[in-house]
Structure formats: C-alpha cells, structure tokens
C-alpha cells in the first residue's frame, strides 16, 4: 500500500459530490460574451462589410460594436 493509503488507514478516498446547476437561457445570455466582443477590430470591419456597412477601424472597438448593433436592428 502507498504512503497515502497508509495515512487514510487503508480506506479509499470518498467519491466526489457532483451537483447539477441549471442555467436558464436568460442567465446564459448575461454571462456569455457576445460574438462581437470576441472579435478584433479587423474582424468587426470584415463583418460590417458583409452587412453592407463600412466601419472606420480608427474608432474604438466599443464604437464599432455599437455601429454594428445599430445596423443589425438595435440589439
């Protein structure tokens, strides 16, 4: 028997307790970053072009995301 087993007195370690946590869709939306926040400025610019708008990468990322959301319908 190993030294660890000797310390436990020959008993095996107890099974871990696993708790199931249910997350409602509303909570999931609040905890996950939107795909736009995960994109860099170049990706945001390319995405904007697919929507028919031209973004200026000299602006802040937050401003670019706001412009995209307005173009999408004001999410």
C-alpha positions as CSV (number, residue, x, y, z in Angstrom):
1,X,0.0,0.0,0.0
2,X,1.2,3.5,-0.7
3,X,2.1,6.1,2.0
4,X,-1.1,8.0,1.2
5,X,-3.1,4.8,1.6
6,X,-1.4,4.2,5.0
7,X,-2.4,7.7,6.1
8,X,-6.0,7.0,5.2
9,X,-5.9,3.8,7.2
10,X,-6.3,1.6,4.2
11,X,-9.6,3.3,3.2
12,X,-10.2,4.5,-0.3
13,X,-11.0,8.2,-0.9
14,X,-14.7,9.2,-0.8
15,X,-16.4,9.8,-4.1
16,X,-16.7,13.4,-5.1
17,X,-20.1,15.1,-4.8
18,X,-21.3,16.4,-8.1
19,X,-24.1,19.0,-8.1
20,X,-26.1,19.8,-11.2
21,X,-26.7,23.5,-11.7
22,X,-29.4,24.5,-14.1
23,X,-28.9,27.8,-16.0
24,X,-31.9,29.5,-17.6
25,X,-31.4,31.0,-21.1
26,X,-31.7,34.5,-19.6
27,X,-28.8,33.8,-17.3
28,X,-26.7,32.3,-20.1
29,X,-27.1,35.4,-22.2
30,X,-25.9,37.6,-19.3
31,X,-22.8,35.5,-18.6
32,X,-21.5,34.9,-22.1
33,X,-19.7,37.5,-24.2
34,X,-21.4,38.2,-27.4
35,X,-19.5,37.1,-30.6
36,X,-18.9,40.8,-31.4
37,X,-16.9,41.4,-28.2
38,X,-14.8,38.3,-29.0
39,X,-13.8,39.8,-32.5
40,X,-10.9,42.1,-33.0
41,X,-11.3,45.4,-34.9
42,X,-10.3,43.9,-38.2
43,X,-12.8,41.1,-37.9
44,X,-15.5,43.6,-36.9
45,X,-14.7,45.6,-40.1
46,X,-15.0,42.5,-42.2
47,X,-18.2,41.5,-40.6
48,X,-19.6,45.0,-41.2
49,X,-18.8,44.7,-44.9
50,X,-20.9,41.5,-45.1
51,X,-23.8,43.7,-43.8
52,X,-23.1,46.4,-46.3
53,X,-21.6,49.0,-44.0
54,X,-18.0,50.3,-43.8
55,X,-16.5,50.7,-40.4
56,X,-13.6,53.0,-39.5
57,X,-11.0,51.0,-37.5
58,X,-9.6,54.2,-36.1
59,X,-12.6,54.3,-33.8
60,X,-12.7,52.3,-30.6
61,X,-13.8,48.7,-30.6
62,X,-16.8,49.6,-28.5
63,X,-17.9,52.2,-31.0
64,X,-17.6,49.7,-33.9
65,X,-19.7,47.2,-31.9
66,X,-22.4,49.9,-31.3
67,X,-22.5,50.7,-35.0
68,X,-22.8,47.0,-35.9
69,X,-25.6,46.5,-33.4
70,X,-27.5,49.5,-34.8
71,X,-27.1,48.1,-38.3
72,X,-28.4,44.7,-37.1
73,X,-31.5,46.3,-35.7
74,X,-30.5,47.8,-32.3
75,X,-29.8,44.7,-30.2
